Amino acid sequence: MALHFDRSEFTVRLARLTDKMREEKLDALLLFAQESMYWLTGYDTFGYCFFQTLVVKSDGTMALLTRSADLRQAKHTSILENVHIWVDRVNADPTIDLRNLLVEMDLLGARIGVEYDTHGMTGRIARMLDAQLTSFAQIVDASYLVSRLRLIKSLAEVAHVERAAVLADEALDQALALTRPGADEADVLAAMQGAVFAGGGDYPANEFIIGSGQDALLCRYKAGRRKLDAQDQLTLQWAGAFAHYHAAMMRTIVIGEPSYRHRELYNACYETIQAIETVLKPDHSFGDVFDMHAKIMDERGLSRHRLNACGHSLGARFSPSWMEHQMFHVGNPQPIEPNMSLFVHMIIMDSDTGTAMTLGQTYLTTDDAPRALSRHSLDFINV
């Protein structure tokens, strides 16, 4: 079996989940988020692009309903023993198979939570599911139940996050070695992703972000590459990924002579991230982190150029995004607790002058001050 944790780790996780289910008065939970299935059982696949769900009862009983292509995947990568297959066919409705499975599991009339807010749950699946189960059981939106449990990392998970951080650092080493006038973005990108693979890492849950010139102001991956000019700017956001656990970083590298605006925006990024470190600790909330970000940026007249979020929780994630549900945005009451892996990013995109500046790294929270997981400094990078 291809497990990344001892079985005892999964036993503890299941106990935490069932305790929470009983607290929420849930008889069962339908997991559609692949990261929830992976966290709970080790099940590792991209088969969630089709219908599949893991049924978890409050007594700890589990059953996976998936396609035939994932039968061996489930047997090989997880602790699951009870795997059911729905058959690919014209006009297939796997929610009927699910309903029949729930009958077998004695869940007629039960109170059942559903993970609706996930990439593994399309709008069509949600409508089919509701049509089958609304009169069958009491359905409750439980989208964030497992997500919140996953916020606090075990020691075994921290080890994977730390390894992912090493791979992120090695990716930056490669980028710095190649970034110069005339360099091709394609070579930089290939070297960064290659460093993660060479270190035993995985594909990240979303593409690395790379953009130079005007494209340096973009916060998402896009197709197309260019070569760097003698005076240029290169924005990179990437993550080391190990056993699907992520440690993200972000930098804007200035090629040639930095402009005054580049220096000005960097100073704002650096001052803000230092201030955030003073509140990235217990007795503060995710909202407090964003408030610190907004206060300093706005005092510097950068409200039009900053974003409405400045980071998020990280963990084991699957495509199309490494971002967890809990983000640093206004009013988020989520408390900061020890052993959270949190990505803090400062992103300033000044479209008026065409100037980009970013700064970001992943932290592990403690009982007091957070611990940056990167060995790289937050210094201004100019080549």
Residue pairs with C-beta under 8 A, 6 or more apart in sequence:
1 42
1 76
1 77
1 78
1 79
2 42
2 44
2 76
2 77
3 42
3 77
3 78
3 79
4 42
4 160
4 243
5 42
5 156
6 156
7 79
9 154
9 156
10 40
10 41
10 42
10 79
12 154
13 39
13 40
13 149
14 40
14 56
14 60
14 62
15 60
16 149
17 29
17 40
17 56
17 145
17 146
17 149
18 56
18 58
18 59
18 60
20 145
20 149
21 27
21 28
21 29
21 56
21 58
21 113
21 145
22 58
24 113
24 140
24 142
24 145
25 111
26 58
26 111
26 112
26 113
26 140
26 142
26 145
27 57
27 58
27 107
27 110
27 111
27 112
28 55
28 56
28 57
28 58
28 102
28 105
28 107
28 110
28 111
28 112
28 113
29 55
29 56
29 112
29 113
29 114
29 115
29 142
29 145
29 146
30 53
30 54
30 55
30 98
30 112
30 113
30 114
30 115
30 129
31 37
31 40
31 53
31 54
31 55
31 56
31 115
31 146
32 48
32 52
32 53
32 114
32 115
32 116
32 118
32 120
32 121
32 125
33 48
33 115
33 118
33 119
33 120
33 121
33 146
33 147
34 43
34 45
34 46
34 48
34 118
34 119
34 120
34 318
35 150
35 244
35 315
35 316
35 317
35 318
36 54
36 115
36 118
36 146
36 147
36 150
37 43
37 48
37 54
37 64
37 78
38 44
38 244
38 316
38 318
39 146
39 149
39 150
39 315
39 316
40 54
40 56
40 62
40 146
41 54
41 62
41 64
41 78
41 79
41 80
42 77
42 78
42 79
43 54
43 64
43 73
43 74
43 77
43 78
43 80
44 73
44 77
44 78
44 244
45 70
45 73
45 74
45 77
46 318
46 319
47 66
47 67
47 69
47 70
47 73
48 119
48 120
48 318
50 67
51 65
51 67
51 86
51 94
51 95
51 125
52 64
52 65
52 66
52 67
52 70
52 120
53 64
53 65
53 98
54 62
54 63
54 64
54 65
54 80
55 62
55 63
55 64
55 65
55 98
55 101
55 102
55 105
55 107
56 62
57 105
57 107
61 82
61 105
62 80
62 82
63 82
63 83
63 84
63 101
63 105
64 74
64 78
64 80
64 82
64 83
64 84
65 84
65 85
65 86
65 94
65 97
65 98
65 101
66 74
66 83
66 84
66 85
66 86
67 85
67 86
67 88
68 85
68 87
68 88
71 83
71 85
74 80
74 83
75 83
84 97
84 101
86 92
86 94
86 97
86 98
93 128
93 132
95 125
95 128
95 129
95 131
95 132
95 133
96 132
98 129
98 132
98 133
99 132
99 133
99 136
102 108
102 110
102 112
102 133
102 136
102 137
107 137
108 136
108 137
109 136
109 137
109 138
110 137
110 138
111 137
111 138
111 140
112 133
112 137
112 138
112 139
112 140
113 140
113 141
113 142
113 145
114 129
114 139
114 140
114 141
114 142
114 143
115 121
115 142
115 143
115 145
115 146
116 126
116 141
116 143
117 141
117 143
117 144
117 325
118 143
119 318
119 319
119 320
119 321
130 139
133 139
143 325
144 325
147 324
147 325
147 326
148 326
150 315
150 316
150 324
151 313
151 315
151 324
151 326
151 334
151 337
151 340
152 337
152 338
152 339
152 340
153 161
153 315
153 339
153 340
153 341
153 364
154 339
157 245
157 315
157 316
158 339
158 341
158 364
160 242
160 243
160 245
160 316
161 242
161 245
161 246
161 247
161 314
161 315
161 341
161 362
161 364
161 373
162 247
162 364
162 373
163 201
163 240
163 242
163 243
163 245
164 201
164 239
164 240
164 241
164 242
164 245
164 246
164 247
165 240
165 247
165 362
165 373
165 374
166 199
166 240
167 195
167 196
167 199
167 200
167 201
167 240
167 241
167 242
167 247
168 196
168 238
168 239
168 240
168 247
168 248
168 249
168 362
168 374
169 240
169 249
169 374
169 375
169 376
170 195
170 196
170 199
170 240
171 191
171 192
171 193
171 195
171 196
171 238
171 240
171 249
172 192
172 236
172 238
172 249
172 251
172 374
172 376
173 195
174 188
174 191
174 192
174 194
174 195
175 188
175 191
175 192
175 236
175 253
176 253
176 381
176 383
177 191
178 187
178 188
178 191
179 188
179 228
179 234
179 253
179 255
179 383
180 228
180 255
180 383
181 228
181 229
181 230
181 232
181 255
181 256
182 227
182 228
183 227
183 228
184 225
184 226
184 227
184 228
185 210
185 211
185 212
185 225
185 226
185 227
185 228
185 234
186 225
188 210
188 234
188 236
189 208
189 210
189 225
192 208
192 236
192 238
193 208
196 202
196 204
196 240
196 241
199 240
199 242
200 242
201 240
201 241
201 242
202 241
202 242
202 243
202 244
203 241
203 319
204 238
204 239
204 241
204 246
204 322
205 239
205 241
205 244
205 246
205 317
205 318
205 319
205 320
205 321
205 322
206 221
206 319
206 320
206 321
206 322
206 323
207 221
208 221
208 236
208 237
208 238
208 239
209 218
209 219
209 220
209 221
209 235
209 236
209 237
209 238
210 221
210 234
210 235
210 236
211 217
211 218
211 222
211 234
211 235
212 226
212 228
212 232
212 233
212 234
212 235
212 255
213 226
213 229
213 232
213 233
214 354
215 222
215 226
215 235
216 233
216 234
216 235
216 252
216 356
217 235
217 349
217 350
217 351
217 354
217 356
218 235
219 237
219 307
219 347
219 349
228 234
228 255
229 255
229 256
230 255
230 256
231 255
231 256
231 257
232 254
232 255
232 256
233 252
233 253
233 254
233 255
233 262
233 355
233 356
234 252
234 253
234 255
235 250
235 251
235 252
235 253
235 356
235 358
236 249
236 250
236 251
236 252
236 253
237 248
237 249
237 250
237 345
237 358
237 360
238 248
238 249
238 250
239 246
239 247
239 248
239 249
239 314
239 322
240 246
240 247
241 322
243 316
244 316
244 317
244 318
245 314
245 315
245 316
245 341
246 314
246 315
246 316
246 317
246 322
246 362
247 314
247 341
247 343
247 362
247 373
247 374
248 314
248 322
248 343
248 345
248 360
248 361
248 362
249 360
249 361
249 362
249 374
249 376
250 345
250 347
250 358
250 359
250 360
250 361
251 358
251 359
251 360
251 381
252 266
252 356
252 357
252 358
252 359
252 381
253 381
253 382
253 383
254 262
254 380
254 381
254 382
254 383
255 382
255 383
258 380
258 382
259 353
259 355
261 350
261 353
261 355
262 355
262 357
263 380
265 302
265 305
265 348
265 350
265 355
265 356
265 357
266 357
266 359
266 380
268 296
268 297
268 300
268 302
268 346
268 348
268 357
269 346
269 348
269 357
269 358
269 359
270 346
270 359
270 378
270 380
271 296
272 292
272 293
272 296
272 297
272 346
273 344
273 346
273 359
273 360
273 378
275 292
275 296
276 289
276 292
276 293
276 310
276 344
277 363
277 369
277 370
278 292
279 288
279 289
279 292
280 289
280 336
280 342
280 344
280 363
280 365
280 369
280 370
281 336
281 365
281 366
281 368
281 369
281 370
282 335
282 336
282 337
282 338
282 365
282 367
282 368
283 336
284 335
284 336
285 332
285 333
285 334
285 335
285 336
286 326
286 327
286 328
286 329
286 332
286 333
286 334
286 336
287 328
287 329
287 330
287 331
287 332
287 333
287 334
288 336
289 310
289 311
289 328
289 336
289 344
290 309
290 310
290 328
290 329
290 330
290 332
291 330
293 306
293 310
293 328
293 346
294 303
294 306
294 330
297 303
297 305
297 306
297 348
298 306
302 348
305 348
305 349
305 350
305 351
306 347
306 348
307 347
308 329
308 330
309 327
309 328
309 329
310 328
310 329
310 344
310 345
310 346
310 347
311 327
311 328
311 342
311 343
311 344
311 345
311 360
312 323
312 324
312 326
312 327
312 328
312 342
312 343
313 324
313 325
313 326
313 327
313 340
313 341
313 342
313 343
314 322
314 323
314 324
314 341
314 342
314 343
314 362
315 324
315 341
317 323
317 324
326 332
326 334
328 344
336 342
336 365
337 365
338 365
338 366
338 367
339 364
339 365
339 366
340 364
340 365
341 362
341 363
341 364
341 365
341 373
342 362
342 363
342 364
342 365
342 370
343 360
343 361
343 362
343 363
344 360
344 361
344 362
344 363
345 358
345 359
345 360
346 357
346 358
346 359
346 360
347 358
347 360
348 356
348 357
348 358
349 356
350 356
350 357
359 378
361 372
361 373
361 374
361 376
361 378
362 372
362 373
362 374
363 370
363 371
363 372
363 373
364 370
364 371
364 373
365 371
